[in-house]
Amino acid sequence: MAQITLKSLAHSYSPNPSGPEDYAIREMEHVWHQGGAYALLGPSGCGKSTLLNIISGLLTPSNGQVLFDEQIMNELPPEERNIAQVFQFPVVYDTMTVYDNLAFPLRNVGTPEAKVNERVNEVAEVLELTPLLRRKARNLTADEKQKVSMGRGLVRDDVSAILFDEPLTVIDPQLKWKLRRKLKEIHERFNITMIYVTHDQLEASTFADKIAVMYEGQVVQFGTPRELFEAPAHTFVGYFIGSPGMNFMEVARTDSGARAGTVDLTLPPALQKAIQQARSRNLKLGIRPEFIEVLDAPAEAAYPIEIASTQDLGTYRIVSFAFAGKTFRARLEEDQPIPQHRAFVRFPDSSLHLYIDEFRVEVGR
């Protein structure tokens, strides 16, 4: 097991990169602490798999270093890094039994057969594979094959980390939750550094203690699921995390304060001051749908709106309305009355976030 450090790491598939847009991974510093359960979350094409392949040694970075503890790993091939990688599609030896699939990594390094038997049975029990040990792998279902693939990563007790590259993509939706919980149990039992790549925020928050959100080749925020929800560090995190995502309004400075579209905003003094002092014109205010107050009568600091639509999702409802030229969404509890057509909305000061050049800035309240 090891602490994995990415130092000034960057990677481009172009032989002559001329700017940031030519990099799949933009220069970054990052640390995965020993024994942690992490998720690497982001949309397709943001650099997740590239970063995972750099850590495992399948890809050599254009710049920077990968360190396990204090040892530089750039020149070491994958087989010398003691990294286990579980891919999107299960990799098993179809002609072998489940037992022999699990035993293969141990036998490959000359482990005594008694130790092989002990570890295979231990891992099979954890993954609920014991009844299948004598079955040929080709006769397994997709989820059973993926559990065998995971087991091969767990069976060696000298691995530095296990990397999961969207391992539940081919798994039936009804079994995904069970396998995510199983991975969590495995982490707690074996205390192995695990990095789980996914584009699914539910998978990430179910599995990981901390999540690294990637966007355009950068880790734009690293934090707990609660931190990502309550204080998104980047507009993309606000948009990507949550259902629905954060609402954003573009803001312009005025002599009297700030305006969004044609709406003059009523803002707390600290927020107004931060907007006035900002050097950039790329200013946005963001608020989660959960924190918007929908009222049926005028109130202090409330704005008149027309309700466009309402979606009833059982335990809550989503109200859509236009504000400052944008479609906003508010999430209301199922028992909360919703005004018909015309209503008023209020944005609590404590729930408004200011973003300058897409990154959140801390504003005193």
Protein Blocks (a to p, Z undefined) as FASTA:
>chain_A
ZZdddehiacdfbfbdcbfklpfbdcddddddehiacdddddehilpmmmmmmmnopacc
fbdcddehjbcfklpcfklnopacddfbdcddfkbcfklmmmmmmmmnopafklmmmmmm
mmmmmnopmmmmmpcfklpcfklmmmmmmmmmmmpckbfbdcdehkllmgcfklmmmmmm
mmmmmmmmnopacddddfbfklmmmmpmbdcddeehiafbdcdfklmmmmccbfklmmmg
ocdddddddddddfklpaehjaccdddfklmmmmmmpmbfbdcddddfklpccdfbdceh
iacdddfbdcdehjaccddddeehiacdddddfklccdehiacddddfklpccdeehiac
dddZZ
